[in-house]
Amino acid sequence: MKSIDSIQDIQDTARGAVFLGAGGGGDPYVGELFLRSQLSAGHHPRIESLEDIADDAFVISVAGVGAPTVLVEHLVSAPTFVRLLEESEQVYGRRVDALVSAEIGGANCMFPLALGAMRGLPVLDADGIGRAVPHLDMTTFNIYGCLATPSVLVDDSGNTVIVRTTSNRTAEHVIRNVASALGATIYGSFYPMTGRQAKQFAVAGTLSLALEIGRIIRSAREQSADPVRGLLAGLRKLPDRRPCRLLFEGKIADVLHETRDGWHFGRAVLESTHSGGRSELIIQIQNEYLVARCDGRTVAIVPDLICVLDRESAEPLTAEMLRYGQRVAVVGYAAPSVLRRPESLAVVGPRLFGLKEDFAALEALIPGEE
Amino acid sequence: MTAVDGANKRIGIDVGGTNTDAVLMEGDSVLAAVKRPTTQDVASGVVDAVEQLIGQASGRSLGIRSVMIGTTQFINAFVQRKGLARIAAIRVTLPKADAIPPMTAWPQDLIEAVDPDIHLVGGGSFYTGVDYAPLDERAIAKASEAIRAKGIRAIAITANFAPVRPDLETRAEAVVRRILPDADITLSHQVGGIGLLDRENAALINASLSRLSREVIASLRQALEHVGLDAPIYISQNDGTLISEDFARRYPIFTCSAGPTNSIRGAAFLTGLEDGIVIDVGGTTTDIGALAGGFPRETATPHYIGGVRTNFRMPDVLSLALGGGTLVRLSEDRVTLGPESVGYELTRRGRAFGGEELTTTDCIVRLGKATLGRPELLESLPIATARRVYEAIQTAIERGIDEVKANSRPVPAVLVGGGNILVSRELQGVSTLEIPRYADAANAVGAAIARVSGRVDRIFDFHALGRDVALAQAKEDAINAAVAAGASRATVEVAEVVELPMTHMPTGAVQVKVRAVGDLAAPGVREP
C-alpha cells in the first residue's frame, strides 16, 4: 500500500489529482497546504486498500462544496472538519471507520486525507468517479444505487444542515443552495455506505494512482528530455494497463471562456506545430475537458480523460489555466472500466453534457499502441 | 502619454544588477543618457551616473523637477534573505482558516531569517461584505502586547475578504497603534486582491522589507542631495507606474519587478507603439513582453518571490537564456545555444576579442552583421556554421515572440537592449521591427515617463446592484485610488476592466478588477 508521508508525496498527489481532474475539479492548493500542516504537526494520513476494509465497516465521503474563489479566501478550519465527523456520526448513529474521496480529480482529493490524518481514520485507496465531474450525483456510488444522503453539511460558524432527499439529483440542487446561503463554502459528508458496498461500487486504487501519476511526471521531468513521453511510458507500466494516447502536440491558437448559470463553458483550439500539413485539435470544455476532435474527428470523449499538459514540463493544466500561445501536449487516458458500462454512461456519458454523440473508447478511436 | 508638464525636466534612473542607466528628459525628448556600473552600495553608482549625466551644473540650476528611480534592491534583498526585519503576522479570520497558518509553505531559511511571531484572531467577512464574526479587538490588543514584548516592529495584518471590507484591517491597525504607535504596519488589502494566502504573503514580504526600505530610500535621497538635487523622488512599481518616495518606503513590495516593466514602457515610448511586442536582448537573457495599450500585459498565474507564492501583478515576460554573451556549442548536426553566458566578460572571453569562448556575438561578427572586436580572429569559423547559429538565434526569438503574442496576427515589435545586434533579419510573426535611438537606455526612459495608477479588485453582486452600477462603483474607486497615489484627477482614465463571474454557485457575485491611470500631479500638489 502506498503511503503519503512527505511534502513531496503531497505535492505529487496534488499534481496527479490535477491530471485526473481532466481540466476540472479545482486547484488542490488549499487542500495540499491543509494536509501539509497536518503532516508538520505529526499527523500522517493512513491509506487502506479496498480489500482490507471489513464488510460491515462504515464508510463516508467528505468533500467541500462551494466556489473556488471563496475557498482561496476562507481557507479551511480544522475544528470544522472535526465537527463534521462528530455530527455525521450522530446523524448516522454509528462510528465512522473509514473515509473515501467522492471525487479524486482536483481539490476534493485532499480533504479526506487531511481529516483522516487529524483523527487517525484510514482513507480508502478509491473514490467515487476516478476523475472530476461537475455534479454530486455523477458517481459510481449513485450509479449503483447508493443515496448521497443523509448528508451532514457544516460551515465554520457552527451551522449544521442535515439533508435527506429522495433522489441524488435533488440532493445536488439542495446542497448547492445550502452552500450559497452559508457563504459559498461548506463541507459535507455524503454517500454513507458499508465496507462491502465500497468494495462493490468505488473505483479502486485511484488515490495511489494520483500519487503515482504525480511521481511519474516529476521523475519524467527530472530524468527525461521529453517528460510528456516519459509520462506516457510510465502510464503504460501501471498495473491496470488502462490505454493512453498522445492525442496532439501543438500551440493553443484560441481559447474561449464563458460562464453560464455558474458553470464554466469554453473551447480551446490547438494548432499543430509540426511540419507536413497543419492540424487542428478542438477541445470542448464544461468545467472539465469533454471531447477532443482532431481535424473534425473525435479522438477522445467523456468519461475517458482528456488531459492538457504543459509541453515542456508535463505539468497538467486546468481549463482556467489555458491561454493563447501555450505549447501543450494533449493526452487521452481511458476512464476506469466501470465508467464505460452502459449503466454508467447513462449518468456520466456524453449525452448528459449535451453532446450529440455516443461514447466511443479511446483505444477504438485510435487503435494500436498497447 | 507625457508623464508631467512638458516643460519639466526630469531624470530617470534604472538600477540594474550590472548597470545603472540614467537619462535626462525634457517633455518627450531624451536630452542625454549614460550607463555606469552598479555599485555594491547602490548610492555611489547613482551619484556617479547622475554626475555624468548633468555634468558640473547643479540639479537646481538645470530645473530638474522630479527624479524617477527603478530599483531591484528590494527583490534582491528578499531573494538573498539580507537585511530582513523580524515580522509578526496578525490574521483576522477566526473561526475560519486556522488549518493553514501564515507562512505554511515558506522556505525554511526564509522563516529563520524573519523569525515570525504569529497570531490568529477573530473576525472576517463573507464575499458579500457581511461579517461572519465580529472583529476581536481584545485579542488584537493582546497580540500587540506579545509583539511588543518580543521587540518586533514590522507587522502584517490580513483579514478575511479585506478587499471587500478594508475597514476590518484599518480597525485592527488602530488597535495595534494604540499599543505600538511606531510600528511598520502593512495591511493586506493594500498589497493584493482576492486569495488570502497569496495576499497575506505579499503583506508579510512587505513587512520584512520595511527596515531596509527606510534605509534605501534615505540613501537614494542622500545620493541625490549630494549632487544638488532636491526634487521629489518617485519609484517605479511593477506595473510601470510611479509611487511616491513615501509610498515606496511603506510598500517596497510594489517595486519588486519594475525592471522588465520599465524596459517595455521605455521601448513603447521611444517608438510611440501602444500595442505590440518588446524584445529586450541583454548579455545573458532576452526578455520578450507584450505591450497592451502602452503597458505590459500581466501574468495570470501565481508568481513566486524568493520561494513565496504571491498574487502579484507582474509583467508577463518570457525570459530566454539567450543574449550577446551566450555560449555556442556545435556538434555534427546540432547547434546548442547556452544557457551559459560569459555576460559582461564578453569583451575578454569572446573569440572576436581574443578569448577562447565561441559566443553568439562572435557568429554575428563573422557574418559581417556587426562591427565589433577583431573579425580576423574568427576566420577559422566556417561561414556556414555562423549562419546556422544565426538562424538558430532568430528561430529561438521567433518562437518566444509567438508564445508571448495575444493572437496569431503579425504584430509590430521593438528591439532594445545592448544585445540587439543578434537580430537583423525580418522575424516571422512580426509586421515591423524598430530599433529606436537610446534603445540601450529604454529602462531608464521607462522610469522617467511613468504615470500613476490606482486599482480595485473586489467582488460585487451584479444581481443586487445591477452590472452598470457595480462597474461604475469599481471604476470610481480605482480613479480615487489613482488620485490618492499622486495622479492629477483631470488626466485619470480607466485603463482596464476585468469581470470574473464566480463559478460553481448560483449567485450574481462577480470579481471585478479595474485599473485607472493618470499623469503625475504637479510637485507638491495633492489633489482632493
Boltz contact constraints between the chains, C-beta under 6 A:
constraints:
  - contact:
      token1: [A, 33]
      token2: [B, 100]
      max_distance: 6.0
  - contact:
      token1: [A, 33]
      token2: [B, 104]
      max_distance: 6.0
  - contact:
      token1: [A, 33]
      token2: [B, 105]
      max_distance: 6.0
  - contact:
      token1: [A, 34]
      token2: [B, 99]
      max_distance: 6.0
  - contact:
      token1: [A, 34]
      token2: [B, 100]
      max_distance: 6.0
  - contact:
      token1: [A, 37]
      token2: [B, 100]
      max_distance: 6.0
  - contact:
      token1: [A, 37]
      token2: [B, 104]
      max_distance: 6.0
  - contact:
      token1: [A, 67]
      token2: [B, 502]
      max_distance: 6.0
  - contact:
      token1: [A, 67]
      token2: [B, 504]
      max_distance: 6.0
  - contact:
      token1: [A, 67]
      token2: [B, 505]
      max_distance: 6.0
  - contact:
      token1: [A, 69]
      token2: [B, 502]
      max_distance: 6.0
  - contact:
      token1: [A, 70]
      token2: [B, 127]
      max_distance: 6.0
  - contact:
      token1: [A, 72]
      token2: [B, 195]
      max_distance: 6.0
  - contact:
      token1: [A, 73]
      token2: [B, 161]
      max_distance: 6.0
  - contact:
      token1: [A, 73]
      token2: [B, 194]
      max_distance: 6.0
  - contact:
      token1: [A, 73]
      token2: [B, 196]
      max_distance: 6.0
  - contact:
      token1: [A, 74]
      token2: [B, 96]
      max_distance: 6.0
  - contact:
      token1: [A, 75]
      token2: [B, 97]
      max_distance: 6.0
  - contact:
      token1: [A, 75]
      token2: [B, 100]
      max_distance: 6.0
  - contact:
      token1: [A, 76]
      token2: [B, 99]
      max_distance: 6.0
  - contact:
      token1: [A, 77]
      token2: [B, 95]
      max_distance: 6.0
  - contact:
      token1: [A, 77]
      token2: [B, 96]
      max_distance: 6.0
  - contact:
      token1: [A, 77]
      token2: [B, 98]
      max_distance: 6.0
  - contact:
      token1: [A, 77]
      token2: [B, 99]
      max_distance: 6.0
  - contact:
      token1: [A, 78]
      token2: [B, 98]
      max_distance: 6.0
  - contact:
      token1: [A, 78]
      token2: [B, 99]
      max_distance: 6.0
  - contact:
      token1: [A, 156]
      token2: [B, 95]
      max_distance: 6.0
  - contact:
      token1: [A, 156]
      token2: [B, 96]
      max_distance: 6.0
  - contact:
      token1: [A, 157]
      token2: [B, 132]
      max_distance: 6.0
  - contact:
      token1: [A, 180]
      token2: [B, 505]
      max_distance: 6.0
  - contact:
      token1: [A, 180]
      token2: [B, 506]
      max_distance: 6.0
  - contact:
      token1: [A, 180]
      token2: [B, 507]
      max_distance: 6.0
  - contact:
      token1: [A, 183]
      token2: [B, 126]
      max_distance: 6.0
  - contact:
      token1: [A, 184]
      token2: [B, 505]
      max_distance: 6.0
  - contact:
      token1: [A, 259]
      token2: [B, 501]
      max_distance: 6.0
  - contact:
      token1: [A, 259]
      token2: [B, 503]
      max_distance: 6.0
  - contact:
      token1: [A, 262]
      token2: [B, 503]
      max_distance: 6.0
  - contact:
      token1: [A, 262]
      token2: [B, 504]
      max_distance: 6.0
  - contact:
      token1: [A, 262]
      token2: [B, 505]
      max_distance: 6.0
  - contact:
      token1: [A, 262]
      token2: [B, 506]
      max_distance: 6.0
  - contact:
      token1: [A, 264]
      token2: [B, 503]
      max_distance: 6.0
  - contact:
      token1: [A, 324]
      token2: [B, 406]
      max_distance: 6.0
  - contact:
      token1: [A, 325]
      token2: [B, 403]
      max_distance: 6.0
